[in-house]
């Protein structure tokens, strides 16, 4: 990597990279379907029973006389009616359930769109302020973009106790990713990731090739260079690079205390936020 001159003030270091975008994709998990006992077992069984009863009582009524024949005909009529009503009720229940599911999906999409709008609107407005600011004020405004993005990440992505952190890419000797600020759940001090270590080299490679890293459960699939003996206050996390053009500025991490609390969809949205931060930092000071 070849270093670029650092900016003045609250500077954010940057390193020029070989920009060959590539995202590490993972298979989408297939969610199981809840079995509806009424629809899949009770309703078909009852319908079959009533159909058999209708056929048997009809055959017996043809050979019976008097009150016995009347009773059999009554049973036949009732069982025929029930054989018709049971699947009708099952279909009505299924249509009602489908309608409720659709309504829940629409409500969830609406809520997500509102949350995204609330989270992204301040960032977009801040980008406008940076672009319109004078050179004297622009550097300060660029630095203020970081907490906007981290707050948006913790408000929209993952569980309530998610934590987002900003690591600055420093062209020191050796190159390192230095933790600068975190938003969300309180925790221990984050360590720097240094070139020459397995963990540091993997994350620097992620930035160099514009990849991402996602670990749903660090106990099952730990990251490269993960120290299993060290204490960790999170079980799942994602890392995405912050890049503008072919200039890398650092990375954003998002973690949560329990395995499975982050998903690949969270990683995609985190990349969107990282792209907006990259645009803010990429505006000429």
Rosetta blueprint (number, residue, H / E / L):
1 X L
2 X E
3 X E
4 X L
5 X L
6 X L
7 X L
8 X L
9 X L
10 X L
11 X L
12 X L
13 X L
14 X L
15 X E
16 X E
17 X L
18 X L
19 X L
20 X L
21 X L
22 X L
23 X L
24 X L
25 X L
26 X L
27 X L
28 X L
29 X L
30 X L
31 X L
32 X L
33 X L
34 X L
35 X L
36 X L
37 X H
38 X H
39 X H
40 X H
41 X H
42 X H
43 X H
44 X H
45 X H
46 X H
47 X H
48 X H
49 X H
50 X H
51 X H
52 X H
53 X H
54 X H
55 X H
56 X H
57 X H
58 X H
59 X H
60 X H
61 X H
62 X L
63 X L
64 X L
65 X L
66 X H
67 X H
68 X H
69 X H
70 X H
71 X H
72 X H
73 X H
74 X H
75 X H
76 X H
77 X H
78 X H
79 X H
80 X H
81 X H
82 X H
83 X H
84 X H
85 X H
86 X H
87 X H
88 X H
89 X H
90 X H
91 X H
92 X H
93 X H
94 X H
95 X H
96 X H
97 X H
98 X H
99 X H
100 X H
101 X H
102 X H
103 X H
104 X H
105 X H
106 X H
107 X H
108 X H
109 X H
110 X H
111 X H
112 X H
113 X H
114 X H
115 X H
116 X H
117 X H
118 X H
119 X H
120 X H
121 X H
122 X H
123 X H
124 X H
125 X H
126 X H
127 X H
128 X H
129 X H
130 X H
131 X H
132 X H
133 X L
134 X L
135 X H
136 X H
137 X H
138 X H
139 X H
140 X H
141 X H
142 X H
143 X H
144 X H
145 X H
146 X H
147 X H
148 X H
149 X H
150 X H
151 X H
152 X H
153 X H
154 X H
155 X H
156 X H
157 X L
158 X L
159 X L
160 X L
161 X L
162 X L
163 X E
164 X E
165 X E
166 X E
167 X E
168 X E
169 X E
170 X E
171 X L
172 X L
173 X L
174 X L
175 X L
176 X E
177 X E
178 X E
179 X E
180 X E
181 X E
182 X E
183 X E
184 X E
185 X L
186 X L
187 X L
188 X L
189 X L
190 X L
191 X L
192 X L
193 X E
194 X E
195 X L
196 X L
197 X L
198 X H
199 X H
200 X H
201 X H
202 X H
203 X H
204 X H
205 X H
206 X H
207 X H
208 X H
209 X L
210 X L
211 X L
212 X E
213 X E
214 X E
215 X E
216 X L
217 X L
218 X L
219 X L
220 X L
221 X L
222 X L
223 X L
224 X L
225 X L
226 X L
227 X L
228 X L
229 X L
230 X L
231 X L
232 X L
233 X L
234 X L
235 X L
236 X E
237 X E
238 X E
239 X E
240 X E
241 X E
242 X E
243 X E
244 X E
245 X L
246 X L
247 X E
248 X E
249 X E
250 X E
251 X E
252 X E
253 X E
254 X E
255 X E
256 X E
257 X L
258 X L
259 X L
260 X L
261 X L
262 X L
263 X L
264 X H
265 X H
266 X H
267 X H
268 X H
269 X H
270 X H
271 X H
272 X H
273 X H
274 X H
275 X H
276 X H
277 X H
278 X H
279 X H
280 X H
281 X H
282 X H
283 X L
284 X L
285 X L
